[in-house]
Amino acid sequence: MAIIALVGNKGGAGKTTLAVNLAFALARSASTALLDADPQGSALQWQTLATREDGPDAYDASVDLEGLVAQLAPHYSHLIIDCPPSVHAPQTHAALRVCNLALVPVQPSPVDLWATVHIANAVEAARGHNPTLTALLVINQLESRTTLSRLMPIALAELELPVAKTALRRRAIYRASAVEGKSVLDMGKRGTDAADELNQLINEVLSQ
């Protein structure tokens, strides 16, 4: 049973996009639920556009997340939780108490790097209640030709949280798939490169 929370401390890092794509990909091979703990409800809006019948089940988890996880856990192989873009939100605190793994998407920008310091502190505090909690930073929207992107792995190495070997590049296909209510795995040849990255990340995540 994997309970994975997508955690961030600022908007725009691609947290919801990654949560939805992970959920859709995992649902292809195992029972998966997408829990939208963000009061904005972006993940739920995306899921309502979905046309695949084998996609993840989706639930509003903005209230009583812990109770919902306890209710759903016996019935699913994977629970993916999309948290609000703040480590101070009660839903984020609840997610860190119940998840096995906190995935933290980080864009190659100084602001994102500074925000991860607070996430590391929140993860450490949550381990008082959830001692087996692990966390993994994921470089997201990488642009390999920029100096900042090239320096990102070095900068992240200074932080206390481990960094995923798989980085996700900035690709227009993520936006296109959202408009169509799909994951990048459903976008045919256009989504091949993004799908390959996503599957690599999933293999890495499930080996944690």
NORGIDA-V92176 format. One record per helix or strand of 2 or more residues. SS is the DSSP state (hx for helix, st for strand). FROM is the first residue (numbers start at 1). LEN is the number of residues. If there is no record, write none. Layout:
BEGIN
SS | FROM | LEN
SS | FROM | LEN
END
This chain:
BEGIN
st | 2 | 5
hx | 15 | 12
st | 32 | 5
hx | 42 | 7
st | 57 | 4
hx | 65 | 11
st | 78 | 5
hx | 90 | 9
st | 101 | 7
hx | 110 | 17
st | 134 | 7
hx | 147 | 10
st | 162 | 2
hx | 172 | 8
hx | 184 | 3
hx | 188 | 19
END
